[in-house]
């Protein structure tokens, strides 16, 4: 029994399922009333190194037999995500003990689990959906596992300007849909937009801002090859202004946001045959909540630059496309938000939450290489774009 149902699932650790749970999940994935899992294996899906509230993400695949023994077994594939308290993060020793209680309070780990049980799946706007939830399993007071649909990858992973436009339109719809806001208000942790301040008072003040203001970062060959005195001076001045900018961000209109709306979390599912608009499956809802308008656009624009698949120089072209589409989607709800407020929210939030980490990158620890130089060239161009956008939107 043990080897037949769970062989190859050891890597799931505390999320390793009992045979009954695995049978139930496989049956739901296969749209069968009941199946018996004959074999299953788990393969890890990569995650960012600093994802403190995700203990792991795996694709579980196997063979299962249905009630009709005359039919051959069928292959199933599902995804399981292990959520955890940041106190269980493998790198928690890097956080001084006196700061850990504040870390746990400001990095709520249950938000994504609550999203799937909040009714958001039914509230999602046109051309978007969540993965189908198969099971949410509580694993004690500090962990939970989400068993969900495995989304087949789109045949063309490259993003065109149209993909960015369609994604921004969906984000505007999401922000303005009353039913989405009701879901957000039902989740306790999403009602605390001030939790974003902790990023600045934590890793920002301790690591990112000192690195920007110090000399060592700018002496790294991958940085010095693409920086200039004006950029260095501009980023250091921006670092000094960050606390005031975050305070300003808190005064802007707040609406529901995905919270980590990078293209990597928009899985493409073809296009609407009538409108031609792209259909998206949105994943990774751990930062869902009410934040300043335009916040999601910053994540949308930064994601591909941060992974090196979009040049930073493309942002000047994409920004007005995305802002226009976001406002169009938002306008469906008659939300009284101006273009200037959206651009200012985009500028501040993207600069603080994407700009600081783009320059102070873990990739620099790899040393000097053509790949790292190319990556940092794009990120430094993004930093130039952000400094210009902050200046343009300043009242």
C-alpha positions as a Python dict, from the first residue, in 0.01 Angstrom:
ca = {
    (1, 'X'): (0, 0, 0),
    (2, 'X'): (266, 253, 101),
    (3, 'X'): (493, 191, -197),
    (4, 'X'): (202, 176, -442),
    (5, 'X'): (46, 508, -346),
    (6, 'X'): (324, 731, -221),
    (7, 'X'): (647, 607, -372),
    (8, 'X'): (845, 908, -495),
    (9, 'X'): (656, 1160, -279),
    (10, 'X'): (912, 1184, 1),
    (11, 'X'): (1025, 1528, -118),
    (12, 'X'): (687, 1672, -14),
    (13, 'X'): (800, 1642, 347),
    (14, 'X'): (517, 1747, 582),
    (15, 'X'): (288, 1783, 281),
    (16, 'X'): (320, 1418, 184),
    (17, 'X'): (-37, 1293, 138),
    (18, 'X'): (-211, 992, 283),
    (19, 'X'): (-336, 741, 26),
    (20, 'X'): (-698, 853, 67),
    (21, 'X'): (-612, 1218, 0),
    (22, 'X'): (-406, 1130, -307),
    (23, 'X'): (-689, 916, -445),
    (24, 'X'): (-937, 1201, -389),
    (25, 'X'): (-718, 1462, -557),
    (26, 'X'): (-645, 1236, -855),
    (27, 'X'): (-1017, 1163, -896),
    (28, 'X'): (-1100, 1534, -898),
    (29, 'X'): (-825, 1602, -1153),
    (30, 'X'): (-950, 1323, -1379),
    (31, 'X'): (-1320, 1413, -1334),
    (32, 'X'): (-1388, 1062, -1205),
    (33, 'X'): (-1606, 967, -907),
    (34, 'X'): (-1334, 748, -761),
    (35, 'X'): (-986, 626, -856),
    (36, 'X'): (-704, 429, -701),
    (37, 'X'): (-360, 581, -750),
    (38, 'X'): (-123, 311, -873),
    (39, 'X'): (195, 519, -874),
    (40, 'X'): (296, 880, -816),
    (41, 'X'): (609, 1094, -817),
    (42, 'X'): (675, 1456, -725),
    (43, 'X'): (905, 1702, -902),
    (44, 'X'): (996, 2034, -748),
    (45, 'X'): (899, 2359, -923),
    (46, 'X'): (1149, 2640, -871),
    (47, 'X'): (1078, 2931, -636),
    (48, 'X'): (1254, 3259, -553),
    (49, 'X'): (1519, 3206, -285),
    (50, 'X'): (1360, 3459, -46),
    (51, 'X'): (1006, 3321, -56),
    (52, 'X'): (966, 3279, 319),
    (53, 'X'): (603, 3168, 330),
    (54, 'X'): (622, 2892, 68),
    (55, 'X'): (777, 2571, 195),
    (56, 'X'): (776, 2417, -150),
    (57, 'X'): (594, 2383, -481),
    (58, 'X'): (570, 2048, -658),
    (59, 'X'): (408, 1885, -958),
    (60, 'X'): (268, 1546, -860),
    (61, 'X'): (213, 1306, -1150),
    (62, 'X'): (109, 945, -1161),
    (63, 'X'): (-119, 673, -1290),
    (64, 'X'): (-463, 597, -1152),
    (65, 'X'): (-721, 330, -1223),
    (66, 'X'): (-1093, 403, -1225),
    (67, 'X'): (-1395, 204, -1112),
    (68, 'X'): (-1415, 22, -1446),
    (69, 'X'): (-1131, -230, -1426),
    (70, 'X'): (-1163, -303, -1797),
    (71, 'X'): (-1031, 43, -1883),
    (72, 'X'): (-657, 117, -1880),
    (73, 'X'): (-511, 341, -1606),
    (74, 'X'): (-502, 714, -1677),
    (75, 'X'): (-228, 967, -1617),
    (76, 'X'): (-298, 1255, -1377),
    (77, 'X'): (-101, 1569, -1290),
    (78, 'X'): (-167, 1816, -1007),
    (79, 'X'): (26, 2088, -825),
    (80, 'X'): (72, 2108, -449),
    (81, 'X'): (190, 2421, -269),
    (82, 'X'): (309, 2405, 90),
    (83, 'X'): (237, 2725, 283),
    (84, 'X'): (421, 2793, 607),
    (85, 'X'): (485, 3049, 876),
    (86, 'X'): (798, 3254, 796),
    (87, 'X'): (935, 3120, 1124),
    (88, 'X'): (972, 2784, 944),
    (89, 'X'): (1166, 2938, 654),
    (90, 'X'): (1494, 2756, 592),
    (91, 'X'): (1683, 3086, 614),
    (92, 'X'): (1529, 3204, 941),
    (93, 'X'): (1871, 3197, 1110),
    (94, 'X'): (1959, 3501, 898),
    (95, 'X'): (1697, 3699, 1090),
    (96, 'X'): (1807, 3814, 1439),
    (97, 'X'): (1594, 3647, 1704),
    (98, 'X'): (1461, 3976, 1838),
    (99, 'X'): (1308, 4056, 1496),
    (100, 'X'): (1137, 3723, 1432),
    (101, 'X'): (810, 3800, 1609),
    (102, 'X'): (767, 4114, 1397),
    (103, 'X'): (856, 3913, 1087),
    (104, 'X'): (581, 3661, 1156),
    (105, 'X'): (330, 3940, 1224),
    (106, 'X'): (409, 4130, 904),
    (107, 'X'): (444, 3839, 661),
    (108, 'X'): (102, 3667, 692),
    (109, 'X'): (136, 3319, 550),
    (110, 'X'): (-229, 3207, 539),
    (111, 'X'): (-353, 3468, 291),
    (112, 'X'): (-335, 3240, -13),
    (113, 'X'): (-519, 2959, 164),
    (114, 'X'): (-791, 3204, 264),
    (115, 'X'): (-811, 3338, -92),
    (116, 'X'): (-907, 2992, -220),
    (117, 'X'): (-1182, 2959, 42),
    (118, 'X'): (-1306, 3320, 14),
    (119, 'X'): (-1515, 3285, -301),
    (120, 'X'): (-1265, 3478, -515),
    (121, 'X'): (-1278, 3204, -780),
    (122, 'X'): (-1642, 3295, -847),
    (123, 'X'): (-1572, 3671, -830),
    (124, 'X'): (-1287, 3685, -1082),
    (125, 'X'): (-1346, 3923, -1374),
    (126, 'X'): (-1359, 3840, -1743),
    (127, 'X'): (-1064, 3664, -1906),
    (128, 'X'): (-919, 3552, -1573),
    (129, 'X'): (-956, 3271, -1323),
    (130, 'X'): (-781, 3091, -1039),
    (131, 'X'): (-657, 2734, -1070),
    (132, 'X'): (-921, 2486, -961),
    (133, 'X'): (-883, 2396, -595),
    (134, 'X'): (-891, 2023, -525),
    (135, 'X'): (-816, 2023, -154),
    (136, 'X'): (-692, 2261, 116),
    (137, 'X'): (-523, 2058, 390),
    (138, 'X'): (-435, 2200, 731),
    (139, 'X'): (-103, 2064, 857),
    (140, 'X'): (-99, 2193, 1212),
    (141, 'X'): (-86, 2554, 1333),
    (142, 'X'): (199, 2667, 1107),
    (143, 'X'): (148, 2490, 773),
    (144, 'X'): (-116, 2419, 509),
    (145, 'X'): (-110, 2252, 168),
    (146, 'X'): (-304, 2362, -138),
    (147, 'X'): (-371, 2083, -389),
    (148, 'X'): (-474, 2243, -717),
    (149, 'X'): (-506, 2213, -1091),
    (150, 'X'): (-192, 2179, -1299),
    (151, 'X'): (-218, 2438, -1577),
    (152, 'X'): (-83, 2318, -1910),
    (153, 'X'): (184, 2563, -2033),
    (154, 'X'): (99, 2779, -2331),
    (155, 'X'): (282, 2689, -2648),
    (156, 'X'): (422, 3043, -2686),
    (157, 'X'): (572, 3170, -2357),
    (158, 'X'): (696, 3498, -2505),
    (159, 'X'): (496, 3805, -2407),
    (160, 'X'): (396, 4060, -2669),
    (161, 'X'): (274, 4413, -2601),
    (162, 'X'): (-78, 4270, -2636),
    (163, 'X'): (-18, 4026, -2349),
    (164, 'X'): (91, 4315, -2127),
    (165, 'X'): (-210, 4519, -2232),
    (166, 'X'): (-455, 4235, -2171),
    (167, 'X'): (-300, 4155, -1832),
    (168, 'X'): (-321, 4521, -1725),
    (169, 'X'): (-686, 4531, -1833),
    (170, 'X'): (-759, 4227, -1613),
    (171, 'X'): (-580, 4394, -1320),
    (172, 'X'): (-794, 4704, -1363),
    (173, 'X'): (-1108, 4490, -1368),
    (174, 'X'): (-985, 4306, -1059),
    (175, 'X'): (-928, 4632, -873),
    (176, 'X'): (-1274, 4765, -956),
    (177, 'X'): (-1494, 4457, -915),
    (178, 'X'): (-1714, 4493, -603),
    (179, 'X'): (-1730, 4117, -547),
    (180, 'X'): (-1349, 4100, -544),
    (181, 'X'): (-1340, 4374, -284),
    (182, 'X'): (-1587, 4180, -70),
    (183, 'X'): (-1353, 3880, -81),
    (184, 'X'): (-1060, 4100, 15),
    (185, 'X'): (-1248, 4249, 308),
    (186, 'X'): (-1335, 3900, 433),
    (187, 'X'): (-967, 3808, 473),
    (188, 'X'): (-821, 3967, 784),
    (189, 'X'): (-461, 4008, 669),
    (190, 'X'): (-556, 4181, 342),
    (191, 'X'): (-700, 4476, 535),
    (192, 'X'): (-355, 4590, 649),
    (193, 'X'): (-192, 4789, 367),
    (194, 'X'): (56, 4923, 621),
    (195, 'X'): (219, 4579, 630),
    (196, 'X'): (409, 4689, 320),
    (197, 'X'): (597, 4936, 538),
    (198, 'X'): (768, 4642, 701),
    (199, 'X'): (956, 4571, 380),
    (200, 'X'): (1124, 4908, 407),
    (201, 'X'): (1185, 4904, 781),
    (202, 'X'): (1312, 4546, 759),
    (203, 'X'): (1518, 4430, 463),
    (204, 'X'): (1512, 4778, 307),
    (205, 'X'): (1678, 4960, 595),
    (206, 'X'): (1900, 4667, 693),
    (207, 'X'): (2028, 4551, 353),
    (208, 'X'): (1908, 4728, 40),
    (209, 'X'): (1942, 5098, 122),
    (210, 'X'): (2285, 5063, 290),
    (211, 'X'): (2410, 4875, -17),
    (212, 'X'): (2291, 5149, -253),
    (213, 'X'): (2442, 5424, -39),
    (214, 'X'): (2772, 5240, 12),
    (215, 'X'): (3060, 5202, -236),
    (216, 'X'): (3093, 4824, -278),
    (217, 'X'): (2783, 4767, -493),
    (218, 'X'): (2896, 5016, -755),
    (219, 'X'): (3241, 4859, -778),
    (220, 'X'): (3105, 4521, -886),
    (221, 'X'): (3208, 4474, -1253),
    (222, 'X'): (2855, 4381, -1362),
    (223, 'X'): (2728, 4708, -1212),
    (224, 'X'): (3012, 4944, -1295),
    (225, 'X'): (3000, 4838, -1660),
    (226, 'X'): (2649, 4982, -1698),
    (227, 'X'): (2613, 5253, -1433),
    (228, 'X'): (2704, 5621, -1445),
    (229, 'X'): (2741, 5900, -1186),
    (230, 'X'): (2393, 6040, -1253),
    (231, 'X'): (2232, 5700, -1191),
    (232, 'X'): (2430, 5640, -872),
    (233, 'X'): (2343, 5986, -738),
    (234, 'X'): (1978, 5945, -836),
    (235, 'X'): (1941, 5608, -666),
    (236, 'X'): (2112, 5730, -349),
    (237, 'X'): (1879, 6028, -336),
    (238, 'X'): (1582, 5797, -395),
    (239, 'X'): (1699, 5569, -111),
    (240, 'X'): (1688, 5867, 127),
    (241, 'X'): (1334, 5951, 11),
    (242, 'X'): (1192, 5599, 47),
    (243, 'X'): (1021, 5647, 387),
    (244, 'X'): (841, 5960, 264),
    (245, 'X'): (746, 5788, -61),
    (246, 'X'): (591, 5494, 123),
    (247, 'X'): (397, 5737, 343),
    (248, 'X'): (272, 5909, 27),
    (249, 'X'): (175, 5574, -121),
    (250, 'X'): (-48, 5512, 181),
    (251, 'X'): (-244, 5830, 101),
    (252, 'X'): (-340, 5718, -250),
    (253, 'X'): (-671, 5541, -318),
    (254, 'X'): (-650, 5173, -221),
    (255, 'X'): (-822, 4898, -419),
    (256, 'X'): (-789, 4518, -434),
    (257, 'X'): (-472, 4393, -599),
    (258, 'X'): (-320, 4056, -674),
    (259, 'X'): (-7, 4176, -495),
    (260, 'X'): (252, 3987, -702),
    (261, 'X'): (121, 4038, -1054),
    (262, 'X'): (440, 3962, -1247),
    (263, 'X'): (398, 3790, -1584),
    (264, 'X'): (533, 3470, -1429),
    (265, 'X'): (210, 3452, -1225),
    (266, 'X'): (-12, 3504, -1531),
    (267, 'X'): (-42, 3163, -1697),
    (268, 'X'): (-170, 3207, -2052),
    (269, 'X'): (-471, 2995, -2147),
    (270, 'X'): (-535, 3084, -2507),
    (271, 'X'): (-759, 3371, -2615),
    (272, 'X'): (-1128, 3450, -2609),
    (273, 'X'): (-1265, 3341, -2950),
    (274, 'X'): (-1501, 3640, -2965),
    (275, 'X'): (-1300, 3932, -2826),
    (276, 'X'): (-949, 3802, -2895),
    (277, 'X'): (-844, 3902, -2541),
    (278, 'X'): (-594, 3676, -2370),
    (279, 'X'): (-728, 3439, -2105),
    (280, 'X'): (-513, 3413, -1791),
    (281, 'X'): (-495, 3180, -1494),
    (282, 'X'): (-357, 3387, -1205),
    (283, 'X'): (-148, 3205, -943),
    (284, 'X'): (46, 3291, -626),
    (285, 'X'): (-207, 3495, -426),
    (286, 'X'): (-7, 3527, -105),
    (287, 'X'): (6, 3909, -124),
    (288, 'X'): (-359, 3965, -223),
    (289, 'X'): (-512, 4268, -56),
    (290, 'X'): (-594, 4636, -82),
    (291, 'X'): (-301, 4857, -181),
    (292, 'X'): (-256, 5177, -377),
    (293, 'X'): (-393, 5196, -729),
    (294, 'X'): (-132, 5104, -988),
    (295, 'X'): (59, 4875, -752),
    (296, 'X'): (-1, 4564, -962),
    (297, 'X'): (127, 4741, -1274),
    (298, 'X'): (469, 4777, -1114),
    (299, 'X'): (493, 4402, -1062),
    (300, 'X'): (366, 4342, -1415),
    (301, 'X'): (633, 4566, -1569),
    (302, 'X'): (923, 4456, -1348),
    (303, 'X'): (884, 4078, -1365),
    (304, 'X'): (1036, 4010, -1706),
    (305, 'X'): (1314, 4264, -1657),
    (306, 'X'): (1408, 4101, -1328),
    (307, 'X'): (1446, 3759, -1489),
    (308, 'X'): (1635, 3897, -1788),
    (309, 'X'): (1378, 3823, -2058),
    (310, 'X'): (1275, 4186, -2120),
    (311, 'X'): (1513, 4479, -2166),
    (312, 'X'): (1468, 4763, -1921),
    (313, 'X'): (1447, 5003, -2214),
    (314, 'X'): (1111, 4844, -2311),
    (315, 'X'): (941, 4989, -2002),
    (316, 'X'): (907, 5339, -2147),
    (317, 'X'): (698, 5191, -2429),
    (318, 'X'): (498, 4950, -2211),
    (319, 'X'): (410, 5185, -1925),
    (320, 'X'): (146, 5397, -2109),
    (321, 'X'): (3, 5085, -2273),
    (322, 'X'): (-48, 4922, -1934),
    (323, 'X'): (-178, 5235, -1763),
    (324, 'X'): (-436, 5292, -2038),
    (325, 'X'): (-554, 4930, -2020),
    (326, 'X'): (-569, 4933, -1639),
    (327, 'X'): (-780, 5250, -1644),
    (328, 'X'): (-1007, 5098, -1908),
    (329, 'X'): (-1064, 4791, -1691),
    (330, 'X'): (-1109, 5003, -1380),
    (331, 'X'): (-1355, 5224, -1565),
    (332, 'X'): (-1597, 4932, -1599),
    (333, 'X'): (-1672, 4976, -1228),
    (334, 'X'): (-1704, 5356, -1243),
    (335, 'X'): (-1422, 5388, -989),
    (336, 'X'): (-1328, 5753, -939),
    (337, 'X'): (-953, 5719, -982),
    (338, 'X'): (-747, 5950, -1201),
    (339, 'X'): (-471, 5863, -1443),
    (340, 'X'): (-232, 6072, -1234),
    (341, 'X'): (-310, 5870, -921),
    (342, 'X'): (-254, 5542, -1105),
    (343, 'X'): (79, 5657, -1248),
    (344, 'X'): (195, 5789, -910),
    (345, 'X'): (97, 5466, -737),
    (346, 'X'): (279, 5272, -1006),
    (347, 'X'): (590, 5491, -982),
    (348, 'X'): (627, 5478, -603),
    (349, 'X'): (537, 5113, -550),
    (350, 'X'): (749, 4986, -838),
    (351, 'X'): (1047, 5197, -732),
    (352, 'X'): (1034, 5080, -370),
    (353, 'X'): (931, 4717, -410),
    (354, 'X'): (1103, 4634, -740),
    (355, 'X'): (1369, 4901, -788),
    (356, 'X'): (1564, 4842, -466),
    (357, 'X'): (1586, 4465, -513),
    (358, 'X'): (1660, 4497, -885),
    (359, 'X'): (1988, 4676, -818),
    (360, 'X'): (2088, 4493, -499),
    (361, 'X'): (2058, 4147, -653),
    (362, 'X'): (2155, 3806, -516),
    (363, 'X'): (2285, 3729, -864),
    (364, 'X'): (2584, 3956, -801),
    (365, 'X'): (2721, 3689, -566),
    (366, 'X'): (2782, 3474, -874),
    (367, 'X'): (3066, 3704, -972),
    (368, 'X'): (3129, 3861, -1311),
    (369, 'X'): (2997, 3692, -1624),
    (370, 'X'): (2836, 3788, -1953),
    (371, 'X'): (2501, 3657, -1824),
    (372, 'X'): (2512, 3860, -1501),
    (373, 'X'): (2627, 4171, -1689),
    (374, 'X'): (2337, 4138, -1933),
    (375, 'X'): (2090, 4091, -1649),
    (376, 'X'): (2218, 4390, -1455),
    (377, 'X'): (2223, 4609, -1766),
    (378, 'X'): (1849, 4553, -1801),
    (379, 'X'): (1786, 4614, -1432),
    (380, 'X'): (1988, 4935, -1430),
    (381, 'X'): (1791, 5057, -1731),
    (382, 'X'): (1478, 4981, -1528),
    (383, 'X'): (1621, 5191, -1244),
    (384, 'X'): (1670, 5483, -1485),
    (385, 'X'): (1311, 5443, -1603),
    (386, 'X'): (1186, 5447, -1243),
    (387, 'X'): (1378, 5760, -1149),
    (388, 'X'): (1233, 5935, -1454),
    (389, 'X'): (880, 5813, -1372),
    (390, 'X'): (908, 5935, -1014),
    (391, 'X'): (1012, 6277, -1141),
    (392, 'X'): (734, 6289, -1403),
    (393, 'X'): (460, 6201, -1154),
    (394, 'X'): (575, 6425, -870),
    (395, 'X'): (308, 6688, -801),
}
